[in-house]
Amino acid sequence: MKKVLFISFISILLTSCNTGPKPIHYGTDMCYSCTMTIVDKRHAAEIVTRKGKVFKFDATECMINHIKTVDTSSIGSYLTVDYTKPELLIDATKATFLITEQIPSPMGAYLSAFENPKDADSVQAKKGGNIYSWNKLLSTLKNNTQ
């Protein structure tokens, strides 16, 4: 009996300590940075802290503006939605970004993310703009305020 209770306790403990991303509820969740309702399924973003706290954003540029104001050592992951796969959160630090005025984003930075660099290249060929890695994007937007 003690063994069953112990296993049950450990199972509950492990499932309650989820430090991963949480689904974005479009039309209901609000951006942590600007408080707009998150509705655009191609541009949302999310931060998950090392302790599992989740911050949701209506656009990657809102997430970037937020990280300018916090101690980033507490952040476990930066996530952004893949423009070609609406609602799919991907690792922002590994994403390829495109800024083109042909694709509006919620906060006006014209910023879209792609998991596959070839997808970004394909969209860029049709829509123009400039391609960025995560680090290049951060340095480009570092002094820019939205």
CORUR-V543059 format. One line per field, one symbol per residue. phi: phi as a letter, one per 20 degrees, with the letter a starting at -180 (. if undefined). psi: psi as a letter, one per 40 degrees, with the letter a starting at -180 (. if undefined). burial: 1 if it has 9 or more other ideal C-beta (glycine too) atoms within 8 Angstrom, else 0. A space follows every 50 residues. Layout:
phi: ???
psi: ???
burial: ???
//
This chain:
phi: .ffffffffffffffedfdefdfeefncfdffedmffecefdcfbbddff enfdddcfbgffffffffdcfffeeebdcbefgecgmeecfffdfddcdb fecfdgdneldcdcfdgffffffffedmocecegfffgffegdede
psi: dddddddddddddddefhfaiiihghediihddeeihhdheeeiiihhid eehhhiieidddddddeeeiheeehdihiihhdeghehhihdeeihihhh eegiideeefhiihdhddddddddddeaaiiiidddddddedehi.
burial: 00000000000000000010100101001011100011011011111110 01011111111111111000000111011111100010110100111111 0010111011111110001110110010101101001100100000
//
